[in-house]
């Protein structure tokens, strides 16, 4: 008695293939039409002209990674998938007139092939986020990329107001909370609350605890450390 042996096909059925094709085409159209866009410049007059003439990339469309388009997904993927590159710093502490201190982490990039002369090597200034520091993954990747391009990097937590004496030629700010109350309210939305709210507060509590000897002179640190989430009211 003969038996009918059938080997399962590794290819999807015609109906499944048609479905996948339809989803792919729909996603491709949505991606190209709604996601790939020019950066939105919040500037006018001379500043806009300066950016558009010296940074032509701001006039081009930005197309993020095809499978990782949202800010939330990119934040999570960066933490989970990207390793922390090895970066060494030279620390400098500057005292201020009011008794405070400014801590600078320098990446001098003395091996720069593009700008071998230290006096002419461009310096890029980075200010980490609210609970960030020079060891954050996104900072390390920015420093590593700038090193490849030949630049010197410096990271600090506070830039004194020195007007034109600061020699700062240009500035670029990411994820700026134009309205801190609106930003706080957005952290209360279900998805943002789940992903970011408690994590952000945890980072703030750690910062307070790290400097409790100083903060405790003017505030009740134990009361602050009881905070578990961020609210707009």
Buried (B, 14 or more C-beta within 10 A) or exposed (E): EEEEEEEEEEEEEEEEEEEEEEEEEEBEEEBEEEBBEEEEEEEEEEEEEEBBEEEEEBEEEEEBEEEEBEEEBEEEBEEEEEEEEEBEBEEEEEEEEEEEEBBBBBBBBEEBEEBEEEEEBBBBBBBBEEBBBBEBBBBBBBBBEBBEEBBBBBBBBEEEEEEEEEEEEEEEEEEEEEEEEEBBBBBBEEEBBEBBBBEBBBBBBEBBEEEBEEBEEEEEBEEBBEEEEBEEE
